[in-house]
Amino acid sequence: MTPLRFSILVAMANNRVIGRDNRLPWHLPADLKHFKFLTMGQTIVMGRKTYESIGKPLPGRANVIVTRQMDYEVPGAVVVNSIEDALQVCEETSMGNAENFIIGGEKLYRQALKFCQRMYVTEILRDYEGNVFFPEFDKSEWEEKQRDKHISAKDDDLEYHFVIYERKI
């Protein structure tokens, strides 16, 4: 059996902004398509606020929601009360999924950085105003494995890169 991998999947601006008032501060359809391509058929782990910003479990994926609210229930998703419980659920119910994606928000990313082996980062080469940030991390612990550069003509020639980082052993 393939060992499970835990990966962070995030889109962030130059200034590490990942959200503003529980929404994305940019409109980048190519990033949403990239997200869907990577996560389809896999397990996604998200915090309650991230789930509520999406509004429903994402189809074609096992959805795990982490919240401190003990009575929180979401039909079509597994609700747990800690990141450790989420990891356990992934291990018990992975159904052959080799990759489990941590998709936000800020608190969950902060907790997950220490055990994730890979990060899929959409680096948006512009600063945005926001109130949710990706945590700072030690870049010397990560190796860039792939970088695909793109420009969105629909959004004022916005440059963004799809980047894959792997934790150095």
C-alpha positions in Angstrom: 0.0 0.0 0.0 1.2 3.5 -0.9 2.1 5.6 2.2 -0.2 8.5 2.8 1.1 12.0 2.0 -0.1 15.2 3.5 0.2 18.2 1.3 -0.7 21.8 1.7 -2.6 23.4 -1.2 -2.7 27.2 -1.1 -3.0 30.3 -3.2 -1.3 33.3 -1.7 -0.3 36.8 -2.7 3.3 38.3 -2.4 2.4 39.6 1.1 1.2 36.1 2.1 -2.5 37.1 2.0 -4.8 34.1 1.5 -8.1 35.7 2.3 -10.2 38.7 3.1 -13.4 38.6 5.1 -13.8 34.8 4.5 -13.3 35.1 0.7 -10.5 35.0 -1.8 -9.4 38.6 -2.6 -8.8 37.7 -6.3 -10.7 36.0 -9.1 -8.4 33.5 -10.8 -10.4 30.8 -12.6 -7.2 29.0 -13.7 -6.3 28.5 -10.0 -9.7 27.0 -9.2 -9.3 24.6 -12.1 -5.9 23.7 -10.9 -7.3 23.1 -7.4 -10.0 20.8 -8.8 -7.5 18.9 -10.9 -5.2 18.2 -7.9 -7.9 17.3 -5.4 -10.4 15.3 -7.4 -10.7 11.8 -5.9 -8.5 12.8 -2.9 -9.2 13.8 0.7 -9.3 17.5 1.5 -9.0 18.7 5.1 -10.2 22.2 5.9 -11.1 24.4 8.9 -14.7 25.3 9.6 -14.4 28.9 8.3 -12.9 27.6 5.0 -15.8 25.1 4.7 -18.4 27.9 5.4 -16.7 30.1 2.7 -17.2 27.3 0.2 -20.7 26.5 1.5 -20.9 22.8 0.8 -18.8 19.7 0.7 -16.9 19.5 -2.5 -18.0 16.7 -4.8 -15.7 13.9 -5.9 -13.5 14.3 -2.8 -13.6 13.1 0.8 -14.2 16.2 2.9 -12.9 16.5 6.4 -13.7 19.6 8.5 -11.8 20.6 11.6 -13.7 22.7 14.2 -13.7 23.1 18.0 -17.5 23.2 17.9 -18.4 19.8 19.4 -21.9 19.7 17.9 -21.0 20.9 14.4 -22.4 18.6 11.7 -22.2 18.6 7.9 -24.0 16.0 5.8 -21.5 14.6 3.3 -18.4 15.4 5.4 -16.5 14.1 8.4 -16.3 16.6 11.2 -13.5 16.3 13.7 -12.3 18.5 16.6 -8.5 18.6 16.0 -5.9 18.3 13.3 -4.7 15.1 14.9 -8.2 13.6 14.6 -8.3 14.7 10.9 -5.0 12.9 10.3 -6.4 9.8 11.9 -9.5 9.9 9.8 -7.3 10.2 6.7 -5.3 7.2 7.7 -8.3 5.1 8.5 -10.5 6.1 5.5 -8.0 7.0 2.7 -9.5 4.3 0.5 -6.3 4.2 -1.5 -5.8 7.9 -1.7 -2.1 8.5 -1.5 -2.4 12.3 -1.1 -4.4 14.2 1.5 -4.7 18.0 1.0 -4.8 20.6 3.7 -6.7 23.5 2.0 -7.0 26.1 4.8 -7.4 28.3 6.6 -4.6 30.1 8.4 -4.9 28.2 11.7 -5.0 24.8 10.0 -2.0 25.7 7.8 0.0 26.7 10.8 -0.7 23.4 12.5 -0.1 21.3 9.4 3.2 22.8 8.3 5.2 20.6 10.6 4.0 17.3 9.2 3.3 18.0 5.5 5.7 16.6 3.0 4.7 18.8 0.0 3.2 22.2 -0.7 1.3 23.1 -3.9 1.4 26.9 -3.9 -0.1 29.3 -6.3 2.1 32.3 -5.9 0.2 35.4 -7.0 2.8 38.1 -7.8 0.9 41.0 -6.4 0.1 42.3 -2.9 -3.5 42.2 -1.8 -5.3 43.6 1.2 -6.5 40.8 3.5 -7.0 39.7 7.0 -6.0 36.0 6.7 -2.3 35.1 6.0 -0.3 32.0 5.2 2.1 31.5 8.1 5.7 32.2 7.7 7.9 29.1 7.2 11.5 28.3 6.9 12.2 28.1 3.2 15.5 26.3 3.8 13.5 23.3 4.8 11.8 23.1 1.4 13.1 22.4 -2.1 11.3 23.8 -5.2 10.5 20.9 -7.5 8.4 22.6 -10.2 7.4 26.1 -11.3 4.9 26.9 -14.0 4.5 30.6 -14.9 1.2 32.1 -16.1 -0.3 35.4 -16.8 -4.1 36.1 -16.6 -5.1 38.5 -19.3 -8.6 38.7 -17.7 -7.2 40.2 -14.5 -5.0 43.1 -15.5 -2.1 40.9 -16.7 -1.9 39.2 -13.3 1.2 37.0 -13.1 0.9 33.8 -11.0 3.0 30.7 -10.7 2.0 27.1 -9.8 4.9 25.9 -7.6 5.5 22.6 -6.0 7.8 22.5 -2.9 8.9 19.3 -1.2 10.3 19.0 2.3 14.0 18.3 2.4 14.8 15.1 4.2 
